[in-house]
Amino acid sequence: MSDVRTLSLSETVLTLSAALDLVSPLLVNHHRRVAYLAATLAHEAGLPPNRQHDVVLAGLLHDVGAFSLQERMDTLHFELQYPQTHAERGYLLLKTFTPLGTIADYVRYHHQRWDERDSLPGPIPPESLLLHLADRVAVLLRDDEPVLNQVGGITASILKHGGNMFSPELVEAFQAVSKREYVWLDVTSPGIETIIQEKLARTEVALPSSALAELSRLFGRIIDFRSSFTALHSNGVAAIAERIAQLHGFTQEECTLLRIAGNLHDLGKLSVPRELLEKRQGLTPADHNIIKTHSYYTYQVLSPLRGFDSIRNWAAFHHERPDGNGYPFHVKDDAFDQGCRIVALADVFTALTENRPYRPGMAPEAVRRELKAMGTRMQLDQQLMAAVNDCFDDLTVTCLSAKEQALSEYLRFRGAFDSWSRQGKA
């Protein structure tokens, strides 16, 4: 069984950050670059180590509330309209996990202009202003020219906006670090993740094992809340997987780990544009090919986590089949173990009950018939399917309860965001 107790908060945040930047090649490493620049500026500005650590985590997640591809691409413009919209969403998501409550405040105001800071009812965290500067420096970086040739132009752009867009004190700190060649070479290095890990290791924050399931639920919300059609999905998969494991006599630890895998199974779907998830006229073969990549990315994004191999496989293999004809790895036999088969079944069970843009959700008896047919076709494990058939009513209640919980969370999230929007802050 995986030993997940050694995981740290920074490791898991780095994992989520990597997934967030998969949506476009133009965004690869954006969160890491902002995190590195924020760390460098925070050190130059004299922030204590714990606040430097937090600003790195905030940099790694600052655009977590940008739900659509268009929103993410818009953030690459140096001056953009309505930037606070995705920042507010990010705040609302991150504050639900207590260890990230502080950085949620940093993310909330990471597009706040210096000369408009007094327009808000309360003080702006200095870390937010620092993130804003780091983010805008990052968007000025280009990959088509040697970075040291860009330093003069980037520095001139930042100096031009000192005292209006950016804090004069932070611009002064930026001027100091901009003269150090290694900073620019680090921020554009292919090894930037390792560089950030070294910075975080100096002030590591251990993640208690009891918090891992809660953190995975946050991941599930970030994955699912991008669209009303997927808003309930991961919580349903997690609950069904855990319940099947309980009914099959798994230990409490194994049941919890399967719940975590259920929450994380669609992590790679952050690489799929929301516009595709909400397409109403049906998916083309080209669309299907894009969507089929998501479980591959779930595997790749989770792979760096120490002691996470079993959870990674259970999460990433949810579109594999017992006969080896699933995707994208075509695993079978021992590689497609009982945990993988449980999550795969839980994913199908939950998906069949859900409304999608192109079809309504199925009634319980229709779900039962479809699952049985899939077991007969070796698309799901036959023995597991037979056992599930015996406890189908129990699982139906579990699924309904999980969906009600997720719906309550989603409506609370939407309600808070809509209330903020009505106040004219968007």
C-alpha positions as CSV (number, residue, x, y, z in Angstrom):
1,M,0.0,0.0,0.0
2,S,1.3,3.5,-0.8
3,D,2.8,5.5,2.0
4,V,1.3,8.9,1.4
5,R,2.2,10.3,4.8
6,T,5.5,11.6,3.5
7,L,3.8,14.1,1.1
8,S,4.3,17.8,1.7
9,L,1.9,20.7,0.9
10,S,4.4,22.1,-1.6
11,E,4.7,18.8,-3.5
12,T,1.0,18.6,-4.0
13,V,0.7,22.3,-5.0
14,L,3.4,21.8,-7.6
15,T,1.4,18.9,-8.9
16,L,-1.7,20.9,-9.3
17,S,0.2,23.8,-10.8
18,A,1.7,21.5,-13.5
19,A,-1.9,20.4,-14.4
20,L,-3.1,24.0,-14.7
21,D,-0.6,24.9,-17.3
22,L,-1.4,21.9,-19.6
23,V,-4.3,23.7,-21.4
24,S,-2.0,25.4,-24.0
25,P,1.6,25.2,-25.0
26,L,1.8,29.0,-24.6
27,L,1.1,28.5,-20.9
28,V,3.6,25.8,-20.0
29,N,5.6,26.8,-17.0
30,H,3.7,30.1,-16.5
31,H,2.7,29.4,-12.9
32,R,6.3,28.2,-12.2
33,R,7.8,31.3,-13.6
34,V,5.5,33.5,-11.6
35,A,6.3,31.5,-8.4
36,Y,10.1,31.8,-9.1
37,L,9.9,35.6,-9.7
38,A,7.7,36.1,-6.7
39,A,10.1,34.2,-4.5
40,T,13.1,36.2,-5.8
41,L,11.2,39.5,-5.3
42,A,10.0,38.4,-1.8
43,H,13.6,37.6,-0.7
44,E,14.9,40.9,-2.1
45,A,12.1,42.8,-0.3
46,G,13.0,41.2,3.0
47,L,10.0,39.1,3.6
48,P,10.5,36.4,6.3
49,P,11.0,32.8,5.2
50,N,7.4,31.7,6.0
51,R,5.9,34.5,3.9
52,Q,8.4,33.8,1.1
53,H,7.2,30.2,1.2
54,D,3.5,31.2,1.0
55,V,4.1,33.6,-1.9
56,V,5.7,30.8,-3.9
57,L,2.6,28.6,-3.3
58,A,0.4,31.5,-4.3
59,G,2.4,32.0,-7.5
60,L,2.0,28.3,-8.3
61,L,-1.8,28.6,-8.1
62,H,-2.5,32.3,-8.9
63,D,-4.6,31.6,-12.1
64,V,-6.5,28.6,-10.6
65,G,-9.8,30.5,-11.1
66,A,-9.4,31.0,-14.8
67,F,-11.8,28.3,-16.0
68,S,-11.8,28.7,-19.8
69,L,-9.0,28.6,-22.3
70,Q,-9.9,32.1,-23.4
71,E,-9.5,33.4,-19.8
72,R,-6.1,31.8,-19.5
73,M,-4.9,33.2,-22.8
74,D,-6.2,36.7,-21.8
75,T,-4.0,36.7,-18.7
76,L,-1.0,36.7,-21.1
77,H,-1.8,40.3,-22.1
78,F,0.2,42.8,-20.1
79,E,-2.8,45.0,-19.5
80,L,-6.1,43.1,-19.4
81,Q,-9.8,43.8,-18.9
82,Y,-11.7,42.4,-15.9
83,P,-8.7,40.5,-14.3
84,Q,-10.4,40.3,-10.9
85,T,-12.9,37.8,-12.1
86,H,-10.6,34.8,-12.2
87,A,-8.8,36.0,-9.1
88,E,-12.0,36.0,-7.1
89,R,-12.9,32.5,-8.3
90,G,-9.4,31.3,-7.3
91,Y,-9.8,32.9,-3.8
92,L,-13.2,31.2,-3.3
93,L,-11.8,27.8,-4.3
94,L,-8.5,28.0,-2.3
95,K,-10.0,29.3,0.9
96,T,-12.0,26.0,1.3
97,F,-8.8,24.2,2.3
98,T,-7.5,25.7,5.6
99,P,-3.7,25.3,5.0
100,L,-4.2,27.4,1.8
101,G,-6.3,30.1,3.4
102,T,-3.5,32.6,3.6
103,I,-2.5,32.3,0.0
104,A,-6.2,32.5,-1.0
105,D,-6.0,36.1,0.1
106,Y,-2.9,36.7,-1.9
107,V,-4.5,35.2,-5.0
108,R,-7.7,37.3,-4.6
109,Y,-5.8,40.5,-5.2
110,H,-3.0,39.4,-7.5
111,H,-4.2,41.8,-10.3
112,Q,-4.6,44.8,-8.0
113,R,-3.0,48.0,-9.3
114,W,-1.0,50.0,-6.9
115,D,-2.7,53.3,-7.7
116,E,-6.2,51.7,-7.1
117,R,-5.4,50.0,-3.8
118,D,-7.4,52.5,-1.8
119,S,-10.6,51.7,-3.7
120,L,-11.1,48.5,-1.8
121,P,-12.6,48.3,1.7
122,G,-9.6,46.7,3.4
123,P,-5.9,46.6,3.1
124,I,-4.3,44.7,0.3
125,P,-1.7,42.1,1.3
126,P,1.8,43.2,0.2
127,E,2.2,39.6,-1.3
128,S,-0.7,40.3,-3.7
129,L,1.1,43.4,-5.0
130,L,4.3,41.4,-5.3
131,L,2.5,38.6,-7.2
132,H,1.0,41.2,-9.6
133,L,4.5,42.4,-10.5
134,A,5.9,38.9,-10.8
135,D,3.0,37.9,-13.0
136,R,3.4,40.8,-15.4
137,V,7.1,40.2,-15.7
138,A,6.4,36.6,-16.6
139,V,4.0,37.5,-19.4
140,L,6.6,39.8,-21.0
141,L,9.0,36.8,-21.4
142,R,9.2,35.4,-24.9
143,D,10.6,32.0,-25.8
144,D,11.6,33.0,-29.3
145,E,14.6,35.1,-28.2
146,P,17.5,34.6,-25.8
147,V,16.3,35.8,-22.5
148,L,19.3,38.1,-21.7
149,N,18.5,40.0,-24.9
150,Q,15.0,40.7,-23.4
151,V,16.1,42.1,-20.1
152,G,16.4,45.8,-21.2
153,G,12.9,45.9,-22.8
154,I,11.2,44.1,-19.9
155,T,12.9,46.3,-17.3
156,A,11.8,49.5,-19.2
157,S,8.2,48.3,-19.3
158,I,8.1,47.7,-15.6
159,L,9.8,51.0,-14.8
160,K,7.3,52.8,-16.9
161,H,4.5,51.5,-14.7
162,G,6.2,52.1,-11.4
163,G,4.0,54.2,-9.1
164,N,0.8,53.5,-11.0
165,M,0.4,49.8,-11.8
166,F,3.2,48.6,-9.5
167,S,4.4,49.5,-6.0
168,P,7.5,51.8,-6.2
169,E,9.2,49.8,-3.5
170,L,8.7,46.5,-5.4
171,V,9.8,48.1,-8.7
172,E,13.0,49.1,-6.8
173,A,13.4,45.5,-5.7
174,F,12.8,44.3,-9.3
175,Q,15.5,46.7,-10.6
176,A,18.0,45.1,-8.2
177,V,17.2,41.5,-9.1
178,S,17.0,42.3,-12.9
179,K,20.7,43.0,-12.9
180,R,21.5,39.4,-12.0
181,E,21.8,37.2,-15.1
182,Y,21.1,34.0,-13.2
183,V,17.6,35.2,-12.3
184,W,16.6,35.4,-16.0
185,L,18.4,32.1,-16.8
186,D,16.6,30.4,-13.9
187,V,13.2,31.6,-14.8
188,T,13.5,30.4,-18.4
189,S,15.3,27.2,-17.5
190,P,13.8,23.8,-18.4
191,G,14.7,22.8,-14.8
192,I,12.7,25.5,-13.2
193,E,10.6,23.0,-11.2
194,T,13.7,21.6,-9.5
195,I,14.8,25.2,-8.7
196,I,11.5,26.0,-7.1
197,Q,11.6,22.7,-5.1
198,E,14.9,23.7,-3.7
199,K,13.5,27.1,-2.6
200,L,10.4,25.4,-1.0
201,A,12.6,22.8,0.8
202,R,14.1,25.5,3.0
203,T,10.7,26.1,4.7
204,E,8.9,22.8,4.1
205,V,5.4,22.4,5.5
206,A,4.5,18.8,6.2
207,L,1.0,17.7,5.1
208,P,-0.7,15.6,7.8
209,S,-2.2,12.4,6.4
210,S,-5.6,13.4,7.7
211,A,-5.5,16.4,5.4
212,L,-4.7,14.5,2.1
213,A,-8.3,13.5,1.4
214,E,-9.5,17.0,2.1
215,L,-6.8,18.4,-0.3
216,S,-7.8,15.9,-3.0
217,R,-11.4,17.2,-2.6
218,L,-10.1,20.7,-3.3
219,F,-8.4,19.3,-6.4
220,G,-11.8,17.7,-7.4
221,R,-13.6,21.1,-7.1
222,I,-11.0,22.8,-9.2
223,I,-11.3,20.2,-11.9
224,D,-15.1,20.0,-11.8
225,F,-16.3,23.5,-11.1
226,R,-15.1,24.7,-14.5
227,S,-18.4,23.5,-16.0
228,S,-21.9,22.9,-14.6
229,F,-21.9,19.6,-16.5
230,T,-19.0,18.2,-14.5
231,A,-19.6,20.0,-11.2
232,L,-20.7,16.9,-9.4
233,H,-18.5,14.3,-11.1
234,S,-15.3,13.7,-9.0
235,N,-17.1,13.6,-5.7
236,G,-19.5,11.0,-7.1
237,V,-16.6,8.9,-8.4
238,A,-14.7,9.2,-5.1
239,A,-17.8,8.2,-3.0
240,I,-18.7,5.2,-5.2
241,A,-15.1,4.0,-5.3
242,E,-14.8,4.2,-1.5
243,R,-18.2,2.5,-1.0
244,I,-17.4,-0.4,-3.3
245,A,-14.1,-0.9,-1.4
246,Q,-16.0,-0.9,1.9
247,L,-18.4,-3.5,0.7
248,H,-15.5,-5.6,-0.5
249,G,-13.8,-5.6,2.9
250,F,-10.9,-3.2,2.1
251,T,-9.2,-1.6,5.1
252,Q,-10.1,1.9,6.1
253,E,-6.8,3.2,4.7
254,E,-7.4,1.5,1.4
255,C,-10.9,2.9,1.2
256,T,-9.6,6.4,1.9
257,L,-6.9,6.1,-0.7
258,L,-9.5,5.0,-3.3
259,R,-11.5,8.1,-2.4
260,I,-8.4,10.2,-3.0
261,A,-7.9,8.5,-6.4
262,G,-11.5,9.2,-7.3
263,N,-11.1,12.9,-6.5
264,L,-7.9,13.0,-8.7
265,H,-8.9,10.8,-11.6
266,D,-9.7,13.7,-13.9
267,L,-6.8,15.9,-12.9
268,G,-5.5,15.7,-16.5
269,K,-8.8,17.1,-17.7
270,L,-7.5,20.5,-16.8
271,S,-5.7,20.2,-20.1
272,V,-9.1,20.0,-21.9
273,P,-10.6,23.4,-22.8
274,R,-13.9,24.1,-21.0
275,E,-15.4,25.0,-24.4
276,L,-15.0,21.3,-25.4
277,L,-16.5,20.0,-22.2
278,E,-19.6,22.1,-22.8
279,K,-20.0,21.4,-26.6
280,R,-23.6,20.7,-27.2
281,Q,-23.6,19.4,-30.8
282,G,-21.7,16.2,-30.0
283,L,-18.0,15.5,-30.2
284,T,-16.1,15.0,-33.4
285,P,-13.3,12.3,-33.7
286,A,-10.8,15.2,-33.3
287,D,-12.6,16.3,-30.1
288,H,-12.5,12.8,-28.8
289,N,-8.7,12.6,-29.4
290,I,-8.2,15.7,-27.3
291,I,-10.4,14.3,-24.5
292,K,-8.6,11.0,-24.6
293,T,-5.4,12.7,-23.5
294,H,-6.6,13.6,-20.1
295,S,-6.0,10.3,-18.3
296,Y,-2.4,10.3,-19.7
297,Y,-1.8,13.7,-18.2
298,T,-3.3,12.5,-14.9
299,Y,-0.7,9.8,-14.8
300,Q,2.2,12.2,-15.8
301,V,1.2,14.9,-13.4
302,L,0.9,12.5,-10.4
303,S,4.1,10.6,-11.2
304,P,6.5,12.9,-9.3
305,L,4.7,12.4,-6.0
306,R,6.6,10.1,-3.7
307,G,4.7,7.0,-2.5
308,F,1.8,7.8,-4.8
309,D,2.2,5.0,-7.4
310,S,-0.9,3.1,-6.4
311,I,-3.1,6.2,-6.2
312,R,-1.7,7.4,-9.5
313,N,-2.5,4.2,-11.3
314,W,-6.0,3.9,-9.8
315,A,-6.7,7.5,-10.9
316,A,-5.1,7.4,-14.3
317,F,-6.2,4.0,-15.5
318,H,-10.0,4.8,-15.3
319,H,-10.4,4.4,-19.0
320,E,-8.6,1.1,-19.3
321,R,-10.4,-2.2,-19.7
322,P,-9.9,-5.7,-18.4
323,D,-9.2,-7.0,-21.9
324,G,-6.5,-4.4,-22.6
325,N,-8.6,-2.4,-25.1
326,G,-8.9,0.7,-23.0
327,Y,-6.9,3.9,-23.4
328,P,-4.3,5.4,-23.3
329,F,-2.0,2.7,-21.8
330,H,-3.8,-0.5,-22.8
331,V,-2.9,-2.1,-19.5
332,K,-4.4,-5.4,-18.4
333,D,-4.0,-8.3,-16.0
334,D,-1.9,-7.5,-12.9
335,A,-1.2,-3.9,-14.1
336,F,-4.9,-3.3,-14.1
337,D,-5.4,-4.2,-10.4
338,Q,-8.5,-4.2,-8.3
339,G,-8.2,-0.6,-7.3
340,C,-8.0,0.4,-11.0
341,R,-11.0,-1.6,-11.8
342,I,-13.0,-0.1,-8.9
343,V,-12.3,3.5,-10.0
344,A,-13.0,2.6,-13.6
345,L,-16.4,1.2,-12.6
346,A,-17.1,4.2,-10.3
347,D,-16.3,6.6,-13.1
348,V,-18.8,4.9,-15.5
349,F,-21.4,4.5,-12.8
350,T,-21.3,8.2,-12.0
351,A,-21.0,9.5,-15.6
352,L,-24.1,7.5,-16.7
353,T,-26.2,9.3,-14.0
354,E,-25.1,12.8,-15.0
355,N,-26.5,15.2,-17.5
356,R,-24.1,16.0,-20.3
357,P,-24.4,18.7,-23.0
358,Y,-25.4,16.1,-25.6
359,R,-27.6,13.7,-23.4
360,P,-29.6,13.6,-20.2
361,G,-28.5,11.4,-17.3
362,M,-29.9,7.9,-17.0
363,A,-32.4,6.6,-14.5
364,P,-31.1,3.9,-12.0
365,E,-32.5,0.9,-13.9
366,A,-31.0,2.1,-17.2
367,V,-27.7,2.5,-15.4
368,R,-27.9,-1.0,-14.1
369,R,-28.6,-2.4,-17.5
370,E,-25.8,-0.5,-19.2
371,L,-23.2,-1.5,-16.5
372,K,-24.2,-5.2,-16.9
373,A,-23.8,-4.9,-20.7
374,M,-20.4,-3.3,-20.3
375,G,-19.4,-6.2,-18.0
376,T,-20.5,-8.7,-20.6
377,R,-18.4,-6.9,-23.3
378,M,-15.4,-6.9,-20.9
379,Q,-15.4,-3.2,-20.8
380,L,-15.7,-3.5,-17.0
381,D,-14.6,-6.2,-14.6
382,Q,-17.2,-9.0,-14.8
383,Q,-16.7,-10.3,-11.2
384,L,-16.7,-6.8,-9.8
385,M,-19.8,-6.0,-11.8
386,A,-21.6,-9.0,-10.5
387,A,-20.9,-8.0,-6.9
388,V,-21.9,-4.4,-7.7
389,N,-25.2,-5.6,-9.1
390,D,-26.0,-7.2,-5.7
391,C,-25.5,-3.9,-3.9
392,F,-26.7,-1.6,-6.7
393,D,-29.3,0.1,-4.6
394,D,-26.8,0.9,-1.9
395,L,-24.4,2.4,-4.5
396,T,-27.3,4.4,-6.0
397,V,-28.0,6.0,-2.6
398,T,-24.3,6.7,-2.2
399,C,-24.1,8.3,-5.6
400,L,-27.1,10.5,-4.9
401,S,-25.8,11.6,-1.5
402,A,-22.4,12.5,-3.0
403,K,-24.0,14.5,-5.8
404,E,-26.2,16.4,-3.3
405,Q,-23.1,17.2,-1.3
406,A,-21.2,18.4,-4.4
407,L,-24.2,20.4,-5.6
408,S,-24.4,22.2,-2.3
409,E,-20.7,23.0,-2.6
410,Y,-21.0,24.2,-6.2
411,L,-24.1,26.4,-5.5
412,R,-22.3,27.9,-2.5
413,F,-19.3,28.7,-4.7
414,R,-21.5,30.1,-7.5
415,G,-23.6,32.1,-5.0
416,A,-20.5,33.7,-3.4
417,F,-19.1,34.5,-6.9
418,D,-22.4,35.9,-8.2
419,S,-22.8,38.0,-5.0
420,W,-19.3,39.5,-5.6
421,S,-20.1,40.1,-9.3
422,R,-23.3,42.0,-8.4
423,Q,-21.3,44.4,-6.3
424,G,-19.7,45.6,-9.5
425,K,-16.2,44.3,-8.8
426,A,-16.0,42.4,-12.0
